[in-house]
């Protein structure tokens, strides 16, 4: 337990010793703030137009704003998470720190868990403030706590699966650009899998996330994020161990 | 304590270690000697569990290193301690200490930094330190948590003479307390500090034993005399067992000479007697320093064995 906590603390502080985490936090919140403003303004304009016609808006607040907002929030994670995960293992291998870590009383499982926990903490810092926006307009828009909670849960699930995948890719390579490019490509393919090939909707992140963002998550959608997250975490630990013991 | 058997390591198709076997007794300080590229760092990495051998076995206190079973026994100081950018000395040591389950973390970090001559340097960034300071931070990290085995890769690299003396004292205090295996290029240090030496060359162990057992094929004596040089040389070369005489220096103190002798004879007494009978003032007569160095040079100059 102490080894896991030690890795978590070290990784979290390491994330902020370079400008990357600060840039990602700023970029992500700017991107999502602008997305929110545009969606909300468009919906308000639609409401005003409908009111002048004496009709009801074509889309509800949940459909017009919350659902696309959470899908956008998730897409922002797909874009930014690879820049957070690229250093996790690749940089440690490059600097020789990974070899030193291998000599410490620390299992590969502890190492991956600690790294995942620190990255997950940052994902929470990326998602929770952004999730406050739908709640902040309470009074001028309908209050949809269930839909918002479901959306937050979905985005967090996708974020955790994304950091797990990014960590695995970082464990495969030594170059930071390769780690970022590899994780970005894999995440984009997973996100848009159903767009390329319809049957891939069963594994695509986007389809799973949309059910969360609509406030009607299915257990299969949640399981998709959990399975992907656990699978890539195990693969990362396996890769680290096999590199250490490989003759 | 450390048992290495028939270690072999192939890296990128090149054999870097071949049939390396040696043992390090508990509580001893053992020097790992060899020219650059001999395989010292690779062996230490294998012993630390940072990389696996292609074949062979390594056990520390009976535990298989390859299975990661000896990690809590070992403190490893790599030759180039890793330097993640922006990390401070205190943070780096605190991480190592937490992983090793150190209880009084602040107290032990202060004590270790003080013992390597870096007291109060916790707030400094590791990547802003000099090479010698980084090595000493690595040494402090290796000692944190009091592991019973220290693997030190060039712990005196980049140190000035004052720092070197500090580290030498530190290692002397470890004798009998911990098992220390250190690689070094400084042969006088190895001879003075270590109970045993293992000499590695071209990935093979070419000699091992106590430093005094590693003698060159011949002996060298240093003689400081006052008298006619021609007579001194003639007298010296007439003594049985003397192979040759070489001038080292000549100043107001006298004439300093190196006398090469056969390894199996100690001609100091007959040399002194011969010089005195020839009317030469003998100011100094003794073994020349650097016998280990000479043995080292002879061993590494040997032709490569057929593979």
Interface residues (C-beta under 8 A of the other chain):
Chain A: X2 X3 X5 X6 X7 X9 X10 X13 X14 X17 X18 X91 X92 X95 X96 X97 X99 X100 X102 X103 X104 X105 X106 X107 X244 X245 X246 X247
Chain B: X10 X45 X48 X49 X50 X51 X52 X53 X54 X55 X66 X68 X71 X72 X74 X76 X78 X80 X81 X82 X83 X84 X85 X86 X87 X91 X95 X96 X98 X99 X100 X101
